[in-house]
């Protein structure tokens, strides 16, 4: 599985899917924590592609440009939901809110815990300079369209649809 529309020699834990009016990704991970982390990475890929600010990488498989150390303050996030799917949409829309309303890019550092009703995560918050790091596209929200976190053999998998 390849991420985005770019050619890459590494397999990423997400790939874009064809969709008519929105943009969709398929996300895979070894457990639900990985699904939440990789979903946030897919969102960053959708926003910035290779042009992430702060010398960071959306995925652990990519080496940051110039080997720079990530900047920005670490922050803990705690969110609630009624089930895993609702919690995933809340997580992604929280990251979209920080980006859209506060001009901050939130890089997921790690998912501390996830249950069917609560997510605890650590993010790195970076100020956004749109002139230096313009987004590839604007993202309005994560949607519930085709959203179902399910186990497929040894991996968990979900489809994400973003309204752009």
C-alpha positions in Angstrom: 0.0 0.0 0.0 1.4 3.4 -0.9 0.6 6.7 0.7 -1.0 9.6 -1.1 -0.4 10.0 -4.8 3.4 10.0 -4.5 5.6 7.1 -5.5 7.5 5.7 -2.6 9.7 2.8 -1.9 8.4 2.3 1.6 5.0 0.9 2.5 3.0 3.4 4.6 0.2 2.5 7.0 -2.3 4.4 4.9 -3.2 5.0 1.2 -5.6 7.4 -0.6 -8.8 6.0 -2.1 -10.7 7.3 -5.1 -13.8 9.3 -4.1 -16.0 11.8 -5.9 -16.4 14.9 -3.8 -14.2 14.2 -0.8 -10.8 12.6 -0.2 -10.7 9.1 1.3 -7.9 7.0 2.9 -7.7 3.4 3.9 -5.8 3.1 7.2 -4.3 0.0 8.7 -2.6 -0.8 12.0 -1.6 -3.6 14.4 -4.1 -2.3 17.0 -6.6 0.5 17.6 -3.9 2.8 19.0 -2.1 2.4 15.6 -5.4 3.2 13.7 -5.7 6.5 15.6 -2.0 7.4 15.1 -2.0 6.5 11.4 -5.3 8.3 10.8 -3.7 11.5 12.1 -0.7 10.9 9.9 -3.0 10.5 6.9 -4.6 13.8 7.7 -1.1 15.5 7.9 -0.3 13.8 4.5 -3.5 15.2 3.1 -2.7 18.7 4.3 1.0 19.0 3.6 2.3 16.0 1.7 6.1 16.4 1.9 6.0 20.0 3.1 5.5 19.6 6.8 6.7 22.4 9.0 9.1 22.2 11.9 11.4 19.6 10.5 9.0 16.7 11.4 7.7 13.8 9.5 4.0 12.6 9.4 5.2 9.1 9.5 8.1 7.3 11.2 9.1 5.9 7.9 10.2 9.3 6.5 13.4 11.0 7.4 12.8 14.7 8.2 14.2 17.1 5.6 17.8 18.0 6.7 17.5 15.7 9.7 16.2 18.6 11.8 14.8 17.9 15.3 11.1 18.6 15.7 10.2 21.9 17.3 7.1 22.9 19.2 5.6 22.2 22.6 4.3 18.7 23.6 0.7 18.7 24.8 -1.6 16.0 26.1 -5.0 15.6 24.6 -8.0 13.7 26.2 -11.2 13.2 24.2 -14.4 11.3 24.7 -16.7 9.5 22.4 -19.6 7.1 22.3 -17.7 4.4 20.4 -14.4 3.9 18.5 -15.7 5.4 15.3 -17.1 8.5 17.0 -13.9 8.9 19.0 -11.8 8.7 15.7 -13.9 11.4 14.1 -13.6 13.5 17.3 -9.8 13.1 17.3 -9.4 14.1 13.6 -11.8 17.0 13.9 -10.0 18.2 17.0 -6.7 18.3 15.0 -8.6 20.0 12.1 -9.9 22.6 14.6 -6.4 23.3 16.0 -5.2 23.8 12.4 -8.1 25.9 11.1 -9.0 28.0 14.1 -5.7 28.4 15.9 -3.3 28.1 13.0 -1.5 25.3 14.8 -0.2 22.0 13.3 -0.6 19.1 15.7 1.9 16.3 15.0 0.8 13.1 16.8 3.7 11.9 19.0 1.9 8.9 20.5 -1.4 7.5 21.5 -1.2 6.9 25.2 -4.5 5.0 25.5 -7.7 4.4 23.6 -10.9 2.7 24.7 -14.3 2.7 23.2 -15.1 5.9 25.1 -11.9 7.8 25.6 -8.6 8.7 23.8 -5.5 10.0 25.5 -2.7 11.2 23.2 0.4 13.3 23.1 0.9 15.8 20.3 3.5 18.3 19.3 2.0 21.7 18.6 3.7 23.9 15.9 2.7 27.4 14.9 1.7 27.4 11.3 3.4 29.8 8.8 1.3 29.4 5.7 3.8 31.3 3.5 6.7 28.9 4.3 4.5 25.8 4.6 1.3 26.2 2.6 -1.1 23.4 2.9 -1.7 21.3 -0.3 -5.4 21.5 0.4 -7.8 22.7 3.1 -9.7 20.0 5.0 -13.1 20.9 6.5 -13.8 17.8 8.5 -13.6 14.1 9.0 -16.9 12.3 8.2 -18.7 9.2 9.2 -19.1 8.0 5.6 -18.0 4.4 5.3 -16.4 4.6 8.7 -16.0 1.3 10.5 -12.9 0.2 12.4 -12.7 -3.6 11.9 -10.2 -6.4 12.3 -9.0 -7.9 9.0 -6.7 -10.8 9.8 -3.8 -9.6 11.9 -4.5 -5.9 11.3 -7.2 -3.4 12.2 -8.4 -1.4 9.2 -10.7 1.6 8.5 -11.7 3.9 5.7 -11.6 7.6 6.3 -13.4 10.2 4.3 -12.5 13.9 4.6 -14.7 16.7 3.5 -12.4 19.1 1.6 
